């Protein structure tokens, strides 16, 4: 029941972000009691440390490329291929696939929540008052007319881990080969609402089944207590 609660929380988060650009769902793996028992035997762990049921196994992030959705907005950018944009947050440098950009009061490119977007040099990109004539090339170069204003940093990320809904930590590396930046588009969410709704129903049924088992055990124990002192 506890593992299904964790799974339900993950599914609820995915549904809430079904329309969030660049969102990547998290896959929750479960290990049955039999798997846990076999693993304990293989590693020589004492059986009294195994636990009493299924556990949360390995979790992973589904980084499958999402569909590119054209918006026509000059400050919307989408990544096609692996890689992440870098942003400077109050919690340090993080990475995201969300390309909904804006311009703050300082004339810097920022995310939808106001975090500065970093260039390939690791510094914020200042565009001043050129947002109306901004052009962003496939390699991330930002220009206004003939003036180069900077280049969006696109980085590979080893061992990515989610921070909040749409940011990641990890070890950054060079821009992945073949990854391109597309102005006027956003990468759609990686959540398929139909599939996620089915997963939610399956998880709910599993939770209810476990609940019935616990209730049946309680009733059996109570019956044993009630009849334990009777002489047959």
C-alpha positions as CSV (number, residue, x, y, z in Angstrom):
1,X,0.0,0.0,0.0
2,X,2.9,2.4,0.8
3,X,4.5,1.7,-2.6
4,X,1.2,2.4,-4.4
5,X,0.9,5.7,-2.5
6,X,4.3,6.7,-3.8
7,X,3.3,5.7,-7.3
8,X,0.0,7.6,-7.0
9,X,1.9,10.8,-6.0
10,X,4.2,10.4,-9.0
11,X,1.2,9.9,-11.3
12,X,-0.6,12.9,-9.9
13,X,2.5,15.0,-10.6
14,X,2.6,13.8,-14.1
15,X,-1.1,14.6,-14.7
16,X,-0.6,18.1,-13.3
17,X,2.2,18.7,-15.8
18,X,0.6,17.2,-18.8
19,X,0.7,20.6,-20.6
20,X,4.0,21.8,-19.1
21,X,6.5,22.4,-21.9
22,X,9.6,20.2,-21.7
23,X,8.2,18.2,-18.7
24,X,9.7,14.7,-18.3
25,X,7.8,12.1,-16.3
26,X,9.4,9.9,-13.7
27,X,9.1,6.2,-13.9
28,X,8.6,4.4,-10.5
29,X,9.9,0.8,-10.4
30,X,8.5,-1.6,-7.9
31,X,10.1,-4.7,-6.4
32,X,7.8,-7.5,-5.2
33,X,8.4,-9.2,-1.9
34,X,9.7,-12.2,-3.8
35,X,12.2,-10.1,-5.6
36,X,13.3,-8.5,-2.3
37,X,13.6,-11.9,-0.7
38,X,15.7,-13.3,-3.5
39,X,18.0,-10.2,-3.5
40,X,18.5,-10.5,0.2
41,X,19.5,-14.2,-0.2
42,X,21.9,-13.4,-3.0
43,X,23.7,-10.7,-1.0
44,X,23.7,-12.6,2.3
45,X,21.5,-10.1,4.2
46,X,19.7,-11.4,7.2
47,X,16.1,-12.3,6.3
48,X,14.8,-10.3,9.3
49,X,16.0,-7.2,7.5
50,X,14.0,-7.9,4.3
51,X,10.8,-6.2,5.3
52,X,7.2,-7.4,4.8
53,X,6.2,-6.5,1.3
54,X,6.9,-4.8,-2.0
55,X,9.3,-1.9,-2.1
56,X,10.1,1.0,-4.4
57,X,12.8,-0.2,-6.7
58,X,14.8,1.9,-9.2
59,X,13.3,5.2,-10.3
60,X,14.2,6.7,-13.7
61,X,13.3,9.7,-15.8
62,X,11.8,9.3,-19.2
63,X,13.8,11.6,-21.4
64,X,12.1,10.7,-24.6
65,X,12.0,13.5,-27.1
66,X,8.6,15.3,-26.9
67,X,6.8,16.7,-29.9
68,X,7.7,20.2,-31.1
69,X,4.7,22.6,-31.0
70,X,4.8,25.8,-33.0
71,X,3.8,28.9,-31.1
72,X,5.2,31.6,-33.3
73,X,6.5,33.5,-30.3
74,X,10.1,34.8,-30.8
75,X,11.0,34.0,-27.1
76,X,9.8,30.4,-27.2
77,X,12.6,27.9,-28.0
78,X,12.6,24.1,-28.1
79,X,15.4,21.6,-28.1
80,X,15.3,18.8,-30.6
81,X,17.6,16.1,-29.5
82,X,19.3,15.4,-26.1
83,X,20.5,18.2,-23.9
84,X,19.3,20.9,-21.5
85,X,19.3,24.7,-21.1
86,X,21.2,26.0,-18.1
87,X,19.5,28.4,-15.7
88,X,20.7,30.2,-12.6
89,X,18.3,29.7,-9.7
90,X,18.3,30.7,-6.0
91,X,19.4,27.1,-5.4
92,X,22.3,27.3,-7.8
93,X,22.7,26.3,-11.4
94,X,20.1,23.9,-12.7
95,X,19.0,22.5,-16.1
96,X,15.7,22.4,-17.9
97,X,14.0,21.5,-21.2
98,X,11.4,24.2,-20.8
99,X,12.0,26.9,-23.4
100,X,9.4,29.5,-22.4
101,X,11.6,32.5,-22.2
102,X,10.9,36.1,-21.3
103,X,12.9,39.4,-20.7
104,X,13.2,40.8,-17.2
105,X,13.6,44.4,-16.1
106,X,17.4,44.2,-16.6
107,X,17.0,43.2,-20.2
108,X,18.1,39.6,-19.5
109,X,16.7,36.4,-20.9
110,X,14.9,34.5,-18.1
111,X,12.6,31.5,-17.7
112,X,8.9,31.8,-17.1
113,X,9.5,32.0,-13.4
114,X,12.3,34.6,-13.7
115,X,15.5,32.6,-13.5
116,X,18.2,33.9,-15.7
117,X,19.0,31.7,-18.7
118,X,22.8,31.1,-19.1
119,X,24.7,31.3,-22.3
120,X,27.4,28.9,-23.6
121,X,29.9,31.0,-21.6
122,X,27.9,30.3,-18.3
123,X,26.8,33.9,-18.0
124,X,23.3,35.5,-18.4
125,X,22.3,36.7,-21.8
126,X,21.5,40.4,-22.0
127,X,19.4,41.5,-25.0
128,X,18.4,45.0,-23.8
129,X,15.4,46.2,-25.7
130,X,15.9,44.0,-28.8
131,X,13.2,41.4,-27.9
132,X,11.0,42.4,-30.8
133,X,13.7,41.8,-33.4
134,X,15.4,38.8,-31.7
135,X,16.5,35.8,-33.8
136,X,17.7,32.6,-32.4
137,X,19.6,30.2,-34.8
138,X,19.6,26.4,-34.7
139,X,22.9,26.5,-32.8
140,X,21.5,28.8,-30.2
141,X,23.1,32.0,-31.4
142,X,21.0,35.0,-30.4
143,X,21.1,38.0,-32.7
144,X,19.3,41.3,-33.2
145,X,19.8,42.4,-36.8
146,X,23.5,42.1,-37.4
147,X,24.4,42.3,-33.7
148,X,25.3,39.1,-31.9
149,X,24.0,39.2,-28.3
150,X,25.1,35.8,-27.1
151,X,24.5,32.0,-27.5
152,X,22.1,29.8,-25.5
153,X,24.0,27.3,-23.6
154,X,23.0,23.7,-24.4
155,X,24.6,21.0,-22.3
156,X,24.6,17.3,-22.0
157,X,23.8,16.0,-18.5
158,X,25.0,12.9,-16.8
159,X,23.1,11.3,-13.9
160,X,20.1,13.7,-14.2
161,X,17.9,14.0,-11.2
162,X,14.7,16.0,-10.9
163,X,14.5,19.1,-8.7
164,X,10.9,20.2,-8.5
165,X,8.7,19.7,-11.6
166,X,10.8,20.8,-14.4
167,X,14.4,21.4,-13.3
168,X,17.3,18.9,-13.1
169,X,20.7,18.5,-11.4
170,X,23.5,16.5,-12.8
171,X,27.0,16.6,-14.2
172,X,27.1,18.9,-17.3
173,X,29.0,18.2,-20.4
174,X,29.5,19.5,-24.0
175,X,26.5,20.1,-26.2
176,X,25.3,16.8,-27.6
177,X,25.9,16.3,-31.3
178,X,22.9,16.8,-33.5
179,X,20.9,18.8,-31.0
180,X,19.3,21.9,-32.5
181,X,17.4,24.9,-31.1
182,X,14.1,25.9,-32.7
183,X,12.8,29.4,-32.3
184,X,9.0,29.9,-32.2
185,X,8.4,26.4,-30.8
186,X,8.1,24.6,-27.5
187,X,8.7,21.0,-26.7
188,X,5.5,19.3,-25.5
189,X,5.2,17.5,-22.2
190,X,6.4,13.9,-22.2
191,X,3.2,12.9,-20.4
192,X,0.5,10.9,-22.3
193,X,-2.7,11.7,-20.3
194,X,-4.5,8.5,-21.5
195,X,-1.6,6.2,-20.5
196,X,-1.2,8.0,-17.2
197,X,-4.9,7.7,-16.4
198,X,-4.8,4.0,-17.1
199,X,-1.7,3.7,-14.8
200,X,-3.6,5.6,-12.1
201,X,-6.6,3.2,-12.3
202,X,-4.3,0.1,-12.2
203,X,-2.4,1.6,-9.2
204,X,-5.7,2.4,-7.4
205,X,-7.0,-1.2,-7.9
206,X,-3.7,-2.6,-6.6
207,X,-4.0,-0.4,-3.5
208,X,-7.6,-1.5,-2.9
209,X,-6.7,-5.1,-3.3
210,X,-4.0,-4.7,-0.6
211,X,-6.4,-2.9,1.6
212,X,-8.9,-5.8,1.3
213,X,-6.1,-8.3,2.3
214,X,-5.3,-6.2,5.4
215,X,-9.0,-6.1,6.3
216,X,-9.3,-9.8,5.9
217,X,-6.3,-10.5,8.1
218,X,-7.7,-8.1,10.8
219,X,-11.0,-9.9,10.7
220,X,-9.3,-13.3,11.0
221,X,-7.2,-12.2,13.9
222,X,-10.2,-10.7,15.6
223,X,-12.2,-13.9,15.2
224,X,-9.3,-15.9,16.7
225,X,-9.2,-13.6,19.7
226,X,-13.0,-13.8,20.2
227,X,-13.0,-17.7,20.0
228,X,-9.6,-18.3,21.7
229,X,-11.1,-18.8,25.1
230,X,-14.0,-21.0,24.1
231,X,-13.9,-24.7,25.0
232,X,-15.0,-26.9,22.0
